[in-house]
Amino acid sequence: MATVNAPTSQTSPASVPPSVFTLPQTAQLEALYTIIRDKDTPRGEFLFYSDRIIRLLVEEGLNHLPVVPKTVTTPTGATYEGVGFEGKICGVSILRAGEAMEAGLREVCRSVRIGKILIQRDEETAQPKLFYSKFPQDIASRYVLLLDPMLATGGSAIKAVDVLKEQGVPEERIIFINLISSPEGLKNFCTKFPQTRVITGWIDKGLNEKAYIIPGLGDFGERR
């Protein structure tokens, strides 16, 4: 039986902004992405395997949170010099597809607070427009995991970060988590917010004339 080598990102690492971090591009990860990209994958399997990837992404996002020294006593009476998270976190999902990532965050972070942002294209200006938002009252003092599965042009994500900054959240306290990114979207987003880290599972080849990610996986929200 023929075997394949572990894949690498489809975009040259040299062209990826320094604030962008991808999951380890293993053969297992590519197998998961192959399943959710397949147009014939049943909805149940799409849910299961996309949730697996989302959990990996959230775990990687937590790796980028700052920690402080913390000392505990173990059941044996010994002292352990460890670390604890520096501050509180919350999730913010960009509606509607971002809601699909909330369950994965809750599985990893117990009782996590979650806010929501609805951004849609303004038909008159063709620019992203905020239609609805709801956040924890103390969001300005939290680290924010911004959730949206697909980063195409970057318009919605850029608008979402603008809204969070208006709420007092520092740019460097925001971690944007998504499943698939386009090089164009990453360039647009990271040029505007170089201090915001991006955790993505896969960087695809680019956008087509309709600004759809290629090869992509279609409309994530509809497939869910």
Disulfide bonds with the S-S distance in Angstrom:
none
